[in-house]
Amino acid sequence: WPCKSVGWGVDAKAACSNMPAYGSKDYWTERYHAGGLGDEPFDWMCGWKQLAPTVAPIIHSKEARILMVGCGNAPLSKDFWDDGYRNLVNMDYCETVIEQQRARFPDMTWEVEDALKMSYPDNSFDYIFEKSLLDTTMCYENGQEVSEKLFKEMCRVLKPGGKIIQVSFHKVEEVTAYANSPGCELACSACRVVNHKIYDPQTSKADLSETSIYHVVAVFTNLAGLSDADRSFAEAQHPMKFVGALTDMEIDALKEFIKIEAIKSNPRKKIWKECTRDDLVEVFDAVLEDWAERFKVSEAAMEEERMEGEEGEFEDRDLSIFEGSFAETTDDGEEEAEMDFVEVN
């Protein structure tokens, strides 16, 4: 997904500024055509291999009827199928991508549907899996209204007690707020799972600081239509315990990991106020080494210059290296740090 985060969760307003026209079907049609380039499967986010440990325990049967809403051409649909979820309906409102996917995987079910106005009867699905469609609708000009409409329509086609499993780049509180969408009766739990792309060798260290540390996985249980006893049972399942959920401490550790890895991509780029004495020594040594290398004169060059000197008046260039010291002094006059430096004439 083209919205980049600042290293933890994506802020909705910041992420959606200057975004492409995600609300336009023409945008997606053009994107999936793209002179043939858009025909290649692509996933903005995480795949089933990463999500399975967290999501699979939530889906109680592989015979359950699942709707993959806004499927696009991500490999996730095929991964679900290969993992045994064969009662799977994949839908997208872009005819182009559905045609491509039908040709690619003819044994699977691919349907053209508008997620805001689906043709399915009420109470049609046990589970709805939605990955990053909410991220897209939140970027509409009237994003909140459209996103609430999306949830209302998902609730309509979801069976009583059924679950919406939602994966997003956005923050937990921005996602879970839609449990209160008009026309919906939902109990909700959410967690943060690590974005494996931060460990991917193809992710450059320079890009790490702009890569989301985590994705939000939210589960919404449809309470509408349940008996009082079933409703109480469903509500008691929340908050849910998720496999692979990140703690605040683990997220802080990941932030530190990303900071260190990003610095490795440019070891001399460091925030000054965060520099330690060892950092300063390293920087000074590196600068001096570069400077000395740049003006280095070999003995052979010196000899050649001496031979070409007029009447033997050549004077050796002074390459003396004088050792000295640099000290940082505190307010009360004590030396805080001392390091060697060199002077090359």
N, C-alpha and C positions, 0 to 999 in steps of 0.2 A: 504494500500500500504506500503511495507516495508521500503521505504525511510522515515526517520524521519527528521523533520525540527528542526531548532534551536529556534522555538517559533514564527516565523512570516511566511515568505514564504520559500519554499525550494530553495536553490541555486542549479542550474542544475548540475554543475560540482561536487559539494560536494555530492549531493544526489545520483548521478549515479555511484560513485566510489564503486568498490567491490560489484556490484549488481549481482543477479542471471542472467542467460542467457535468458532474457525476449524475445529476438529475435528468440529463438528456439521453434519450435512447439513441439518438444520432451519435453521441459521443462514444457509446459502447459499441455500436455497429461499426463505426470507423476504426475504433481501437482493435476490435477482433479481426477486422479485415487487414488493415495495416499492410497492404501489399503482400499479404501472405504471411507476414511476420507474426501477426496476432493469432495465428492458428496454433501456435505452439503452447502446450499446457504451461500455466504459470500460476504461482501461488504468492500472494502478497505476504503471507504470514507463515505460521507454522503448519506442518503437515500432520497426518494421522500418527506417524511414528512417535512424534513428540506428545500429541494429545491423548493417545490411547490410554496410558496409565491413569490419567485423570478422568477421562470421559467414559471409557468402557465400563467401569463399575457403576455408573449412573444408569446405563441402558441395560435393563434387567433381562432382556431376551433378544436374541438375534433374529427372532421372528417378528419383532415389533415393527409396526409400520412407521417409517421415518421419512420426513420431508426435508430435503436439503434445499433450503430456500436461498435464491440468488447464487446458484452453484458456479456460474462462470465456467472457465475451463481448468480450474484448479485440480490437481491430482487427488484431492481429498475424496471426491466422490468414488473414484475407482479404488482408492485405498479402503474405503468403507466396504465396498462390494467384495474385494479380495479377502477381507477379514471376516466375511460370512454374513454381513448385513444385506441380504438379498431382497428384502421387502422395502426397497429404497426408491423414492421418487425424487428425481432431480429436476429443479425448475429454475428458469431465468426468463426475464422479459425480453432478452435480446435474441431474436430469431436466428441471427448469424451464428452465435456460439452454440445454441442448441443443435442446429444442423451439423455443425462441426463435431460435436460430442456424439450425436447419433451415429455419424459415419465412423467415428473412432471406436466407440463401444456400443455396437448394435444390440447386445444382449441386455443392456441396462435401460431404464426408463428415463426419458428426457422429454420435458414438456415446457412449452412456452406459456408462462403465466406472469402476471403482474402481482408482486408480493403485496401491493396495497389493495388489490381487488381480485382475489383468487376465485376460480370457478369451483373449487372443491366444496362439497357439502360441509355443514357444521359437524364437529366432532369426528374428523376423518383420520387423524394421526395420533399415534402414541407419543411420538417425539418430533420436535422440530429442531433441526440443527442449523444454526445461523452463524456464519463466520465472516465478520467484517462488513456485512450488509448494513448494520446499524452505524458503523463508522462512516459509511457512504451517505446514508440518509441524514445523519447529523450535520453533514456538510452542505445540505440543501440550503437555499436562502431562508426558507421557513422550516429549518431542520427539526426543531422540537415538535412542531405540529405533525410533520410527515413521519417522524419516528414513533410518535404516539399512535398514529394511524396504523403503522406497520405492526406494532404490538397488539392493537385491537384486532386486526385481521388474523394474526397468528393465533390469538386466543380463540377466535371463532372456529378455526379448523382443527384446533387441538382438543382432544378428548378430555373430559373431566378427570383430573388427577394426572394428566399428561404433563410433559416437561418441555420447555424451550431451553436448549443448551446454546449459549451464546458466547462467542469468543471475540474479543475486541482489543484494539490498541488503546482505547480510552481509559480513563481512571475508573476505579471501582464505583465511586459515588455517582459518576456520570452515567454509568451503565445501570446500576441498580435502581436509580430514580424512576426508570420506566416500568417498574413493578406497580407504580401508582397511575399508570396511563388510564385515561377515561375508558370505561367499558371493560376493564380488566379486573380480575380478582386473582392476584398472584402472591405466592410466598416466594421469597428469593434468598439465595445465598451466593456468595462470590469468593473467588480466591485469585491469587496472582501466581502464574507459573512462569518459569524462566524462559526467556527467548533464546533458543539454542543457537541462533545466528551469531550471538556474541562469541561463541566458541568455534564458529565455522572459519576454517583457514581462508576461505574466499572473502570473508569480511575483513577489509583492511583495518589496521590499527588506527589509522587516521579517521576512519568512519565510525569507530566504536562509540565516540562521545555523542553521536547522533543516532545511535541504534537503541531501540527500546530494550530496557533490561527485562521486562516481563510483558506477558499478555494477560488480560483479565478473562477468566472463565466464570460465567454466571449461569446459574440454573434457576429457572422460574417454574414453579409448579402451579398448574391451573386449578384453582379452588372452586371455580364456578361449576354448579351442577352436582357437587358432592353432597352426600348426606352429612348430617352433623358429626356423626362418628368418623366418617372417612375424612371429613375436613379437619377435624381435630388431629387425626393420625397424620395427615399430610403436613399440617403446620408444625407438628412435633418433629418432623424430619429436618427442620431448619432451626438454626444454621447447620448446614451440612459440613461434614469433614471430608476434605478433598485430598486425594493422593497427590503428592508433589507440590502442595501449596507452599509458597515462599513466606517466611516470617520477615518481620521488619529488620531483624538483625542480619538475615541472609541477604536482603536487598541492599543494606548498607555495605555489606562485604562485597557484593557485586559492583556497586558504584565505585568502591575503592579499586577493585580489579580493573574496571574499565579505565579509570583515571591513570593507573600505572601502565596499562597496555598502550593507551593513547600517547603517553609521554615517551614510551619506547620508540614510537614511530618518528619522534623528533626530540631526541634526548636533551637538546639545548633549549627547547622551549619549555619554560617552567615559570609558574607564577612566582614573582620575586618574593612576596611575603611568605611563601611556603618553603623557600630555600633553607636548607640546613648548612652548617659549616662545610660538610663533605660535598654538598652540591656546589657550593661556591668554589671550592678547591678544584673540583672536576671541570667546571666551566672555565676557570682561569687557566688551568693546565692545557685544556683543549685549544683555547684561543692562542696561547703562547706557542703551542706546537704548530698550529697553522701558520702563525706569523713567521716563526723561524724557518719553516719549510719553504715558505714563499720567497724568502730572501736568502736562502741557503746558497753559498758559493763553494763549489767543490775545490779540492786541492789542485786538481788538474786545471781548472779554470784559472785559479790563482797563478799557477806556474806559467800558463800561456800568457796571462796579462803581464807577468813579470818579464818574460822574454821579449815582449813587444814594447816594453817601456823605453822611453828615450834616455840614452846615456846612463842607464842603470839607476835612474832616479825614482823608480817605482817604490812606493812605500806599502808594506803589507797592510791590507785592509784589516782593521781591528775587529776580530770576531770573538773577543773575550766575552765570556759569560760570567757575570758577577752575581753571586748569590746574595740575596738579602732576605728580608722578612717583612711580612705584612701582618699587622695586628689590629684587631677590632677591640676597642676599649669601651668599657662600660662607663656609666655616669660617675662611679666612684673610683675610676682610674685603673681598675683591674683589667688585665688582658683577657678577653673572652675567647679569642681564637687566634691561632698563629699558623701561618702557612708560608712555604717557600715561594719566591717568585724569581724570575730571571729577567735580565736586561741584556738585549743584544744590540750592539752598536754596528 
